[in-house]
Amino acid sequence: MANRVFVVGVGMTKFEKPSRRDGWDYPDMALESGTKALEDAGIAYELVEQAYVGYCYGESCSGHRAVYGLGLTGIPVFNVNSNCSTGSSALFLAAQAIRGGLADCTLALGFEKMQPGSLGSTYDDREQPMQKHMEAMAQLQEFAFPVAPWMFGAAGVEHNQRYGSTPEHFAKIAVKNHKHSVNNPYSQFRDVYTEQEITGAKMIYAPGRLTRPMCSPTSDGSGAAIVVSEAFVDKHDLSEQAVEIVGQALVSDIPGTFASKSIATLVGADMSRTAAHRVYEQAGITPDDLDVIELHDCFAPNELLTYEALGLAGEGEGHKLVDDDETTYGGRWVVNPSGGLISKGHPLGATGLAQCAELNWQLRGIADERQVAAAASKTGVALQHNIGLGGSAVVTAYRPANR
């Protein structure tokens, strides 16, 4: 029988525009987020038995260097790289070590120090990991650059054409997430936009009317979580703040990814759907049980697609949630109270750990002005969704341990 898994401490840096802070390198970011997580848990780094450190842009063993500021204790340090799902992949591995009885206390940490502007490849003398995805997409929608806005923007166009949603639905999602970020001191952007300002901003992908405020920015930053066993919680009297991971799944691309002839599937919808289904079964919950959700809104169309993948809406009906304001305060669920990737920022390796931090704060009732009341109740349930193309989707469900 698998051991129960708990998060007892979280921490993150403010997400910043690349190179905004002079001299702020990735070891500084990791030291800040890791120290906050340890202090939140009230434990010393010497109690950590394994560390899983995620990043996409960096040299080999940058994960080792990142945590050496916390202590030189000789523990195994694993470097994790899985595109935009890197942080959640590190969390999955840290939890898996606890679940399998291999450790009682692990650290999941993610960071990124990025270059300004659109993402590009590092190595041009070998096949790109997403080459197969891009070739399949190019058969369905004319190729455009930058690649990421094209992929997710084209998925939005496909939804518009198939189901009657409109680019205005995506703009409204961006309005919502930017509005949520106003109350998040860790967010890269904290500005409120009208729908007209969103739609009238600089165009990034014209066929989908995808503008800059509907796209996640490049960012610097770090996040961390302390993941422990039930025995560790009891020994260190951490039950009042412990949040249990009650379901977790990591799913990579499946045969239907390329056979479906669907752009939404190529950008991760089926991976997300499969992972969510597994998590609901593990946790014994349904989408109706959820109170607060942090999901991967790298581009506004992907938030709408993910509503359907997570089962919040039926296929082709995600835009109805937008029309009815069901994914903000006062609605059925609060989605991305942090501001999401669009406004909070998207340092690839840190994103999943920042989502984890936000949901732990929500379930512990310490999210300040962002607090979702139902999340802090006796029946609070939170869901985290993070994807990386090329590809993997990680979905995690949480409940407070003391309720």
Rosetta blueprint (number, residue, H / E / L):
1 M L
2 A L
3 N L
4 R L
5 V E
6 F E
7 V E
8 V E
9 G E
10 V E
11 G E
12 M E
13 T L
14 K L
15 F L
16 E E
17 K L
18 P L
19 S L
20 R L
21 R L
22 D L
23 G L
24 W L
25 D L
26 Y H
27 P H
28 D H
29 M H
30 A H
31 L H
32 E H
33 S H
34 G H
35 T H
36 K H
37 A H
38 L H
39 E H
40 D H
41 A H
42 G L
43 I L
44 A L
45 Y H
46 E H
47 L H
48 V L
49 E L
50 Q E
51 A E
52 Y E
53 V E
54 G E
55 Y L
56 C L
57 Y L
58 G L
59 E L
60 S L
61 C L
62 S H
63 G H
64 H H
65 R H
66 A H
67 V H
68 Y H
69 G L
70 L L
71 G L
72 L L
73 T L
74 G L
75 I L
76 P L
77 V E
78 F E
79 N E
80 V E
81 N L
82 S L
83 N H
84 C H
85 S H
86 T H
87 G H
88 S H
89 S H
90 A H
91 L H
92 F H
93 L H
94 A H
95 A H
96 Q H
97 A H
98 I H
99 R H
100 G L
101 G L
102 L L
103 A L
104 D L
105 C E
106 T E
107 L E
108 A E
109 L E
110 G E
111 F E
112 E E
113 K L
114 M L
115 Q L
116 P L
117 G L
118 S L
119 L L
120 G L
121 S L
122 T L
123 Y L
124 D L
125 D L
126 R L
127 E L
128 Q L
129 P L
130 M L
131 Q H
132 K H
133 H H
134 M H
135 E H
136 A H
137 M H
138 A H
139 Q L
140 L L
141 Q L
142 E L
143 F L
144 A L
145 F L
146 P L
147 V H
148 A H
149 P H
150 W H
151 M H
152 F H
153 G H
154 A H
155 A H
156 G H
157 V H
158 E H
159 H H
160 N H
161 Q H
162 R H
163 Y H
164 G L
165 S L
166 T L
167 P H
168 E H
169 H H
170 F H
171 A H
172 K H
173 I H
174 A H
175 V H
176 K H
177 N H
178 H H
179 K H
180 H H
181 S H
182 V L
183 N L
184 N L
185 P L
186 Y L
187 S L
188 Q L
189 F L
190 R L
191 D L
192 V L
193 Y L
194 T L
195 E H
196 Q H
197 E H
198 I H
199 T H
200 G L
201 A L
202 K L
203 M E
204 I E
205 Y E
206 A H
207 P H
208 G H
209 R L
210 L E
211 T E
212 R H
213 P H
214 M H
215 C E
216 S L
217 P L
218 T L
219 S L
220 D E
221 G E
222 S E
223 G E
224 A E
225 A E
226 I E
227 V E
228 V E
229 S E
230 E H
231 A H
232 F H
233 V H
234 D H
235 K H
236 H L
237 D L
238 L L
239 S L
240 E L
241 Q L
242 A L
243 V E
244 E E
245 I E
246 V E
247 G E
248 Q E
249 A E
250 L E
251 V E
252 S E
253 D L
254 I L
255 P L
256 G H
257 T H
258 F H
259 A H
260 S L
261 K L
262 S L
263 I H
264 A H
265 T H
266 L H
267 V L
268 G L
269 A H
270 D H
271 M H
272 S H
273 R H
274 T H
275 A H
276 A H
277 H H
278 R H
279 V H
280 Y H
281 E H
282 Q H
283 A H
284 G L
285 I L
286 T L
287 P H
288 D H
289 D H
290 L L
291 D L
292 V E
293 I E
294 E E
295 L L
296 H L
297 D L
298 C L
299 F E
300 A H
301 P H
302 N H
303 E H
304 L H
305 L H
306 T H
307 Y H
308 E H
309 A H
310 L L
311 G L
312 L L
313 A L
314 G L
315 E L
316 G L
317 E L
318 G H
319 H H
320 K H
321 L H
322 V H
323 D H
324 D L
325 D L
326 E L
327 T L
328 T L
329 Y L
330 G L
331 G L
332 R L
333 W L
334 V E
335 V E
336 N L
337 P L
338 S L
339 G L
340 G H
341 L H
342 I H
343 S H
344 K H
345 G L
346 H L
347 P L
348 L H
349 G H
350 A H
351 T H
352 G H
353 L H
354 A H
355 Q H
356 C H
357 A H
358 E H
359 L H
360 N H
361 W H
362 Q H
363 L H
364 R H
365 G L
366 I L
367 A L
368 D H
369 E H
370 R H
371 Q L
372 V L
373 A H
374 A H
375 A H
376 A H
377 S L
378 K L
379 T L
380 G L
381 V L
382 A E
383 L E
384 Q E
385 H E
386 N E
387 I E
388 G E
389 L L
390 G L
391 G L
392 S E
393 A E
394 V E
395 V E
396 T E
397 A E
398 Y E
399 R E
400 P E
401 A L
402 N L
403 R L
